[in-house]
Amino acid sequence: MKQSIHVVQSSPLIGFSRRIQDPAFARYISNSNRWSVIFSLILAFAAVVGFYVYGEVSREMNNPEALFIGLGIGAMFIVIAIFQIIGRKRSKTWDGYVVDKKCDKKSRRVNTGQNDYYWQDYLLFSVLIKSDNGKVHTISAEDDDTVYNYYQIGDRVRHHAGLNSFEKFDKSKDTIIFCSACATLNNINDDYCYRCKCPLLK
């Protein structure tokens, strides 16, 4: 008597995607680094020119004092861009699990600009992810529970080097998916992110 063998195929939405090897992700990281430099140089130039002009027309501060302040602020923008680029280059791919989710009521003081202020209430949604080496990473959003609801405690996730989001191992029950490059929310049926055009990891 012959025995029938049933082969159970896993869902294409279960498992970490091989699409991460697509060259589009390397181009995205390269473009991000380039735009960080360009944007920082624009801000630095604006700061130097703005403070120089302020020093020329203002009675409160003269040049070269104002110019030196502008140079300091401009240098700060460039340093921030450099650290962003270094952070992307040093970023590693790692796996982890969602270990906790929190929803906290918070308040902050908001200045009105008229020597007055008021207190603003908001909700802070947080997802805590623990990497396999024991480090805890937190994803937070104010007054938006989309990411909070997307991840469940126990979900296996992967952070890809140089990118901005996490890939879930099991996406079979999801109707949405976050782009692992730019973190934009997409429909699970789409193959490419509508914003950055990188492949969606599914």
BAROBA-658435 format. One record per residue: residue number from 1; x, z, y of N, C-alpha, C in turn; residue in three letters. Coordinates in nm, 3 decimals. Example, Ala and Ser with C-alpha at 12.3 -4.5 7.8 and 13.67 -1.06 7.14 Angstrom:
BEGIN
pos_n.x_n.z_n.y_ca.x_ca.z_ca.y_c.x_c.z_c.y_code
1_1.319_0.780_-0.569_1.230_0.780_-0.450_1.320_0.780_-0.330_Ala;
2_1.285_0.708_-0.225_1.367_0.714_-0.106_1.290_0.787_0.003_Ser;
//
This chain:
BEGIN
pos_n.x_n.z_n.y_ca.x_ca.z_ca.y_c.x_c.z_c.y_code
1_0.086_0.000_-0.120_0.000_0.000_0.000_0.089_0.000_0.124_Met;
2_0.067_-0.097_0.208_0.148_-0.109_0.329_0.098_-0.015_0.437_Lys;
3_0.191_0.046_0.505_0.157_0.133_0.616_0.170_0.056_0.747_Gln;
4_0.071_0.068_0.831_0.077_0.001_0.962_0.156_0.088_1.058_Ser;
5_0.241_0.024_1.135_0.323_0.094_1.232_0.274_0.060_1.372_Ile;
6_0.240_0.161_1.447_0.191_0.141_1.583_0.303_0.175_1.680_His;
7_0.337_0.079_1.762_0.441_0.100_1.862_0.374_0.135_1.994_Val;
8_0.400_0.253_2.043_0.341_0.297_2.170_0.436_0.260_2.283_Val;
9_0.390_0.176_2.373_0.472_0.134_2.486_0.448_0.226_2.606_Gln;
10_0.556_0.265_2.668_0.542_0.352_2.785_0.492_0.272_2.905_Ser;
11_0.427_0.340_2.994_0.375_0.276_3.114_0.491_0.228_3.200_Ser;
12_0.476_0.112_3.265_0.581_0.064_3.355_0.600_0.156_3.476_Pro;
13_0.505_0.247_3.499_0.515_0.340_3.610_0.573_0.474_3.568_Leu;
14_0.625_0.481_3.446_0.692_0.602_3.400_0.840_0.571_3.379_Ile;
15_0.925_0.648_3.444_1.069_0.625_3.433_1.127_0.589_3.568_Gly;
16_1.256_0.612_3.585_1.323_0.575_3.708_1.351_0.425_3.708_Phe;
17_1.320_0.361_3.818_1.322_0.215_3.826_1.464_0.159_3.834_Ser;
18_1.485_0.046_3.767_1.611_-0.027_3.777_1.619_-0.112_3.903_Arg;
19_1.509_-0.117_3.976_1.508_-0.199_4.098_1.597_-0.141_4.207_Arg;
20_1.646_-0.020_4.186_1.737_0.039_4.283_1.866_-0.043_4.294_Ile;
21_1.893_-0.124_4.193_2.014_-0.208_4.193_1.998_-0.333_4.279_Gln;
22_1.879_-0.354_4.334_1.856_-0.471_4.419_1.946_-0.466_4.543_Asp;
23_2.011_-0.577_4.580_2.100_-0.580_4.697_2.030_-0.543_4.828_Pro;
24_1.897_-0.546_4.831_1.824_-0.512_4.954_1.854_-0.369_4.998_Ala;
25_1.879_-0.279_4.904_1.906_-0.139_4.940_2.043_-0.125_5.006_Phe;
26_2.142_-0.197_4.955_2.275_-0.193_5.018_2.268_-0.251_5.158_Ala;
27_2.188_-0.358_5.176_2.172_-0.416_5.310_2.102_-0.319_5.403_Arg;
28_2.003_-0.247_5.350_1.930_-0.151_5.433_2.023_-0.041_5.484_Tyr;
29_2.108_0.011_5.396_2.202_0.116_5.437_2.300_0.062_5.540_Ile;
30_2.351_-0.059_5.516_2.446_-0.120_5.610_2.381_-0.141_5.747_Ser;
31_2.256_-0.190_5.747_2.185_-0.211_5.874_2.157_-0.080_5.945_Asn;
32_2.126_0.025_5.868_2.101_0.156_5.928_2.225_0.208_5.998_Ser;
33_2.340_0.190_5.934_2.466_0.233_5.997_2.494_0.155_6.124_Asn;
34_2.471_0.025_6.119_2.496_-0.058_6.237_2.405_-0.021_6.353_Arg;
35_2.276_0.001_6.323_2.183_0.037_6.430_2.210_0.177_6.484_Trp;
36_2.261_0.266_6.401_2.299_0.399_6.451_2.407_0.387_6.557_Ser;
37_2.506_0.299_6.532_2.614_0.279_6.628_2.560_0.214_6.756_Val;
38_2.480_0.109_6.741_2.428_0.037_6.858_2.342_0.129_6.944_Ile;
39_2.252_0.203_6.880_2.161_0.290_6.954_2.238_0.401_7.025_Phe;
40_2.339_0.456_6.958_2.418_0.563_7.022_2.496_0.510_7.141_Ser;
41_2.548_0.389_7.131_2.622_0.330_7.244_2.530_0.303_7.363_Leu;
42_2.407_0.259_7.335_2.310_0.237_7.444_2.277_0.369_7.513_Ile;
43_2.252_0.474_7.434_2.220_0.604_7.493_2.340_0.660_7.570_Leu;
44_2.460_0.641_7.515_2.580_0.691_7.584_2.600_0.620_7.717_Ala;
45_2.581_0.489_7.718_2.596_0.412_7.842_2.492_0.456_7.945_Phe;
46_2.368_0.476_7.899_2.261_0.518_7.990_2.292_0.657_8.048_Ala;
47_2.346_0.745_7.965_2.378_0.880_8.013_2.489_0.876_8.118_Ala;
48_2.593_0.799_8.093_2.705_0.791_8.188_2.659_0.731_8.321_Val;
49_2.588_0.619_8.314_2.541_0.553_8.436_2.442_0.641_8.510_Val;
50_2.349_0.701_8.434_2.247_0.784_8.497_2.305_0.904_8.571_Gly;
51_2.398_0.972_8.509_2.458_1.089_8.575_2.549_1.047_8.691_Phe;
52_2.614_0.932_8.678_2.697_0.886_8.790_2.611_0.856_8.912_Tyr;
53_2.500_0.787_8.890_2.409_0.756_9.001_2.351_0.885_9.058_Val;
54_2.316_0.979_8.970_2.263_1.107_9.016_2.365_1.179_9.104_Tyr;
55_2.492_1.173_9.063_2.597_1.236_9.143_2.616_1.173_9.278_Gly;
56_2.584_1.044_9.287_2.599_0.973_9.415_2.485_1.000_9.511_Glu;
57_2.365_1.021_9.460_2.248_1.032_9.547_2.196_1.174_9.560_Val;
58_2.237_1.263_9.470_2.182_1.398_9.471_2.264_1.491_9.559_Ser;
59_2.196_1.589_9.614_2.264_1.694_9.690_2.298_1.814_9.603_Arg;
60_2.244_1.817_9.483_2.266_1.930_9.394_2.396_1.918_9.314_Glu;
61_2.441_1.795_9.290_2.560_1.774_9.209_2.632_1.649_9.257_Met;
62_2.763_1.657_9.270_2.842_1.544_9.317_2.930_1.491_9.204_Asn;
63_2.980_1.370_9.224_3.081_1.316_9.134_3.217_1.373_9.174_Asn;
64_3.310_1.395_9.084_3.304_1.351_8.942_3.235_1.449_8.847_Pro;
65_3.183_1.561_8.898_3.120_1.659_8.810_3.005_1.597_8.731_Glu;
66_2.918_1.523_8.801_2.804_1.460_8.734_2.852_1.357_8.632_Ala;
67_2.955_1.281_8.669_3.008_1.180_8.577_3.063_1.245_8.451_Leu;
68_3.132_1.357_8.465_3.188_1.425_8.349_3.078_1.474_8.255_Phe;
69_2.968_1.522_8.314_2.854_1.565_8.231_2.797_1.446_8.155_Ile;
70_2.783_1.333_8.224_2.734_1.211_8.158_2.825_1.166_8.046_Gly;
71_2.956_1.175_8.068_3.051_1.139_7.963_3.039_1.234_7.843_Leu;
72_3.018_1.362_7.870_3.003_1.458_7.762_2.878_1.431_7.678_Gly;
73_2.767_1.403_7.747_2.642_1.374_7.675_2.655_1.243_7.598_Ile;
74_2.718_1.143_7.660_2.738_1.016_7.591_2.822_1.032_7.466_Gly;
75_2.928_1.112_7.475_3.013_1.138_7.358_2.934_1.209_7.248_Ala;
76_2.841_1.297_7.289_2.759_1.368_7.191_2.674_1.270_7.111_Met;
77_2.613_1.170_7.178_2.532_1.070_7.108_2.616_0.993_7.006_Phe;
78_2.738_0.959_7.044_2.826_0.883_6.955_2.866_0.969_6.835_Ile;
79_2.896_1.097_6.859_2.933_1.187_6.750_2.818_1.203_6.652_Val;
80_2.695_1.214_6.703_2.578_1.226_6.615_2.567_1.104_6.524_Ile;
81_2.587_0.985_6.582_2.580_0.861_6.503_2.688_0.860_6.396_Ala;
82_2.808_0.905_6.431_2.918_0.908_6.334_2.884_1.001_6.218_Ile;
83_2.827_1.118_6.249_2.791_1.212_6.143_2.679_1.155_6.055_Phe;
84_2.585_1.080_6.114_2.480_1.017_6.035_2.539_0.917_5.935_Gln;
85_2.635_0.837_5.983_2.698_0.738_5.896_2.777_0.806_5.785_Ile;
86_2.853_0.909_5.822_2.932_0.983_5.722_2.839_1.046_5.619_Ile;
87_2.725_1.099_5.667_2.630_1.161_5.575_2.576_1.061_5.474_Gly;
88_2.547_0.938_5.518_2.498_0.836_5.426_2.606_0.799_5.325_Arg;
89_2.730_0.788_5.370_2.839_0.748_5.281_2.870_0.857_5.178_Lys;
90_2.855_0.982_5.218_2.884_1.093_5.127_2.766_1.127_5.037_Arg;
91_2.649_1.075_5.071_2.529_1.106_4.994_2.545_1.058_4.849_Ser;
92_2.498_1.139_4.755_2.508_1.108_4.613_2.369_1.096_4.552_Lys;
93_2.363_1.024_4.441_2.240_1.018_4.363_2.232_1.142_4.274_Thr;
94_2.117_1.208_4.277_2.101_1.327_4.194_1.956_1.342_4.149_Trp;
95_1.937_1.413_4.041_1.804_1.439_3.986_1.764_1.584_4.008_Asp;
96_1.634_1.607_4.008_1.585_1.743_4.024_1.439_1.754_3.989_Gly;
97_1.382_1.873_4.016_1.242_1.901_3.988_1.176_1.963_4.112_Tyr;
98_1.047_1.935_4.127_0.969_2.004_4.229_0.942_2.146_4.178_Val;
99_0.990_2.245_4.250_0.979_2.383_4.204_0.875_2.464_4.280_Val;
100_0.834_2.416_4.397_0.735_2.493_4.473_0.676_2.406_4.584_Asp;
101_0.557_2.443_4.630_0.491_2.379_4.744_0.433_2.490_4.831_Lys;
102_0.443_2.472_4.963_0.395_2.575_5.055_0.315_2.512_5.168_Lys;
103_0.218_2.587_5.213_0.141_2.551_5.333_0.135_2.675_5.421_Cys;
104_0.208_2.670_5.532_0.220_2.787_5.619_0.156_2.760_5.755_Asp;
105_0.085_2.860_5.804_0.030_2.854_5.939_0.139_2.896_6.038_Lys;
106_0.164_2.811_6.137_0.270_2.835_6.233_0.215_2.825_6.376_Lys;
107_0.289_2.881_6.468_0.257_2.869_6.612_0.386_2.842_6.688_Ser;
108_0.374_2.764_6.794_0.490_2.738_6.878_0.450_2.740_7.024_Arg;
109_0.546_2.776_7.107_0.522_2.780_7.251_0.546_2.643_7.310_Arg;
110_0.448_2.593_7.386_0.457_2.461_7.448_0.454_2.478_7.599_Val;
111_0.559_2.432_7.665_0.564_2.439_7.811_0.481_2.328_7.872_Asn;
112_0.409_2.362_7.977_0.324_2.263_8.044_0.399_2.187_8.152_Thr;
113_0.518_2.235_8.191_0.594_2.172_8.298_0.556_2.223_8.435_Gly;
114_0.470_2.321_8.442_0.424_2.380_8.569_0.447_2.531_8.568_Gln;
115_0.563_2.570_8.517_0.598_2.712_8.506_0.495_2.790_8.426_Asn;
116_0.439_2.724_8.327_0.338_2.786_8.242_0.354_2.733_8.100_Asp;
117_0.290_2.798_8.006_0.298_2.755_7.867_0.172_2.799_7.793_Tyr;
118_0.154_2.743_7.673_0.045_2.785_7.585_0.096_2.783_7.441_Tyr;
119_0.023_2.850_7.353_0.062_2.856_7.213_-0.017_2.754_7.133_Trp;
120_0.053_2.675_7.054_-0.007_2.569_6.973_0.003_2.605_6.825_Gln;
121_-0.109_2.604_6.755_-0.111_2.631_6.612_-0.097_2.501_6.533_Asp;
122_-0.027_2.509_6.420_-0.014_2.393_6.334_0.014_2.439_6.191_Tyr;
123_-0.005_2.349_6.097_0.022_2.376_5.956_0.152_2.307_5.917_Leu;
124_0.238_2.379_5.849_0.364_2.323_5.800_0.356_2.310_5.648_Leu;
125_0.351_2.184_5.602_0.346_2.156_5.458_0.488_2.131_5.408_Phe;
126_0.526_2.201_5.301_0.663_2.191_5.249_0.661_2.170_5.098_Ser;
127_0.753_2.086_5.054_0.776_2.064_4.911_0.921_2.099_4.883_Val;
128_0.943_2.188_4.786_1.078_2.234_4.754_1.125_2.168_4.625_Leu;
129_1.239_2.101_4.633_1.296_2.030_4.519_1.431_2.092_4.485_Ile;
130_1.447_2.131_4.360_1.572_2.191_4.315_1.650_2.090_4.232_Lys;
131_1.771_2.058_4.278_1.854_1.962_4.206_1.909_2.026_4.079_Ser;
132_1.959_1.943_3.989_2.011_1.994_3.862_2.132_2.085_3.881_Asp;
133_2.198_2.074_3.996_2.312_2.164_4.021_2.270_2.293_4.093_Asn;
134_2.138_2.310_4.113_2.087_2.436_4.165_2.058_2.441_4.312_Gly;
135_2.088_2.335_4.386_2.063_2.335_4.530_1.917_2.299_4.557_Lys;
136_1.855_2.373_4.652_1.714_2.350_4.686_1.705_2.266_4.813_Val;
137_1.627_2.158_4.806_1.605_2.069_4.919_1.457_2.078_4.958_His;
138_1.429_2.071_5.087_1.292_2.087_5.136_1.247_1.963_5.211_Thr;
139_1.126_1.914_5.177_1.061_1.808_5.253_0.947_1.873_5.330_Ile;
140_0.943_1.854_5.462_0.841_1.920_5.543_0.768_1.820_5.632_Ser;
141_0.643_1.851_5.661_0.563_1.769_5.753_0.463_1.860_5.823_Ala;
142_0.440_1.834_5.951_0.345_1.914_6.028_0.208_1.847_6.032_Glu;
143_0.105_1.924_5.995_-0.034_1.878_6.001_-0.056_1.748_5.923_Asp;
144_0.020_1.726_5.819_0.004_1.607_5.735_0.035_1.647_5.591_Asp;
145_-0.067_1.645_5.505_-0.050_1.692_5.368_-0.026_1.579_5.268_Asp;
146_0.006_1.458_5.316_0.023_1.344_5.227_0.135_1.367_5.126_Thr;
147_0.254_1.401_5.175_0.367_1.427_5.085_0.339_1.550_5.000_Val;
148_0.279_1.651_5.059_0.244_1.775_4.989_0.156_1.744_4.868_Tyr;
149_0.059_1.656_4.883_-0.031_1.622_4.773_0.030_1.522_4.676_Asn;
150_0.127_1.444_4.723_0.189_1.341_4.639_0.272_1.404_4.528_Tyr;
151_0.341_1.511_4.559_0.426_1.578_4.460_0.353_1.698_4.399_Tyr;
152_0.375_1.717_4.270_0.321_1.832_4.199_0.436_1.915_4.144_Gln;
153_0.414_2.045_4.136_0.517_2.133_4.079_0.548_2.089_3.936_Ile;
154_0.675_2.071_3.908_0.718_2.023_3.777_0.755_1.877_3.774_Gly;
155_0.721_1.801_3.879_0.756_1.659_3.884_0.907_1.640_3.878_Asp;
156_0.950_1.548_3.794_1.091_1.508_3.790_1.114_1.402_3.897_Arg;
157_1.217_1.420_3.979_1.242_1.327_4.089_1.390_1.291_4.094_Val;
158_1.418_1.181_4.163_1.557_1.137_4.182_1.579_1.100_4.329_Arg;
159_1.688_1.152_4.385_1.730_1.112_4.519_1.841_1.009_4.504_His;
160_1.821_0.893_4.567_1.920_0.785_4.558_2.015_0.792_4.677_His;
161_2.142_0.772_4.651_2.246_0.785_4.753_2.219_0.699_4.874_Ala;
162_2.227_0.762_4.993_2.215_0.690_5.118_2.074_0.661_5.165_Gly;
163_1.973_0.698_5.086_1.835_0.664_5.120_1.758_0.788_5.165_Leu;
164_1.631_0.765_5.207_1.558_0.868_5.281_1.446_0.936_5.204_Asn;
165_1.422_0.898_5.080_1.308_0.954_5.010_1.344_0.982_4.865_Ser;
166_1.247_1.029_4.788_1.267_1.064_4.649_1.181_0.974_4.561_Phe;
167_1.235_0.939_4.445_1.159_0.861_4.348_1.105_0.954_4.240_Glu;
168_0.975_0.946_4.214_0.916_1.024_4.105_0.941_0.955_3.972_Lys;
169_0.965_1.035_3.869_0.982_0.978_3.735_0.850_0.922_3.683_Phe;
170_0.742_0.999_3.700_0.610_0.959_3.651_0.521_0.922_3.769_Asp;
171_0.494_0.792_3.782_0.408_0.744_3.891_0.278_0.685_3.836_Lys;
172_0.251_0.713_3.709_0.139_0.648_3.640_0.002_0.689_3.692_Ser;
173_-0.007_0.806_3.757_-0.137_0.852_3.807_-0.151_0.837_3.958_Lys;
174_-0.055_0.772_4.020_-0.052_0.762_4.166_-0.121_0.636_4.216_Asp;
175_-0.178_0.646_4.334_-0.236_0.530_4.402_-0.150_0.488_4.521_Thr;
176_-0.052_0.571_4.554_0.038_0.542_4.665_0.182_0.558_4.616_Ile;
177_0.276_0.505_4.695_0.416_0.520_4.663_0.496_0.515_4.793_Ile;
178_0.596_0.600_4.803_0.681_0.601_4.922_0.802_0.511_4.899_Phe;
179_0.835_0.433_4.999_0.954_0.350_4.992_1.076_0.442_4.988_Cys;
180_1.164_0.421_4.891_1.282_0.506_4.880_1.385_0.476_4.988_Ser;
181_1.371_0.364_5.057_1.465_0.329_5.165_1.422_0.393_5.296_Ala;
182_1.302_0.358_5.344_1.259_0.403_5.477_1.150_0.510_5.473_Cys;
183_1.105_0.548_5.352_1.005_0.653_5.331_0.865_0.615_5.379_Ala;
184_0.841_0.486_5.404_0.708_0.440_5.445_0.611_0.446_5.329_Thr;
185_0.487_0.485_5.357_0.383_0.494_5.255_0.328_0.355_5.223_Leu;
186_0.322_0.322_5.093_0.271_0.192_5.048_0.168_0.211_4.937_Asn;
187_0.094_0.104_4.911_0.000_0.102_4.799_0.079_0.086_4.669_Asn;
188_0.040_0.156_4.565_0.112_0.153_4.438_0.112_0.013_4.377_Ile;
189_0.017_-0.073_4.414_0.010_-0.207_4.359_0.106_-0.305_4.426_Asn;
190_0.163_-0.265_4.539_0.257_-0.352_4.610_0.393_-0.348_4.542_Asp;
191_0.466_-0.458_4.555_0.599_-0.466_4.496_0.711_-0.442_4.597_Asp;
192_0.681_-0.466_4.725_0.782_-0.450_4.829_0.724_-0.370_4.946_Tyr;
193_0.809_-0.294_5.010_0.767_-0.216_5.127_0.729_-0.310_5.240_Cys;
194_0.613_-0.289_5.299_0.568_-0.379_5.405_0.649_-0.362_5.532_Tyr;
195_0.720_-0.251_5.545_0.796_-0.226_5.667_0.939_-0.277_5.657_Arg;
196_1.014_-0.234_5.555_1.157_-0.272_5.547_1.183_-0.382_5.443_Cys;
197_1.082_-0.418_5.364_1.090_-0.525_5.265_1.177_-0.492_5.144_Lys;
198_1.217_-0.367_5.130_1.292_-0.327_5.011_1.196_-0.316_4.892_Cys;
199_1.245_-0.338_4.771_1.159_-0.324_4.653_1.110_-0.179_4.638_Pro;
200_0.987_-0.165_4.597_0.933_-0.032_4.568_0.975_0.007_4.428_Leu;
201_1.023_0.127_4.413_1.081_0.173_4.286_0.970_0.218_4.191_Leu;
202_0.927_0.125_4.108_0.822_0.156_4.009_0.843_0.074_3.884_Lys;
//
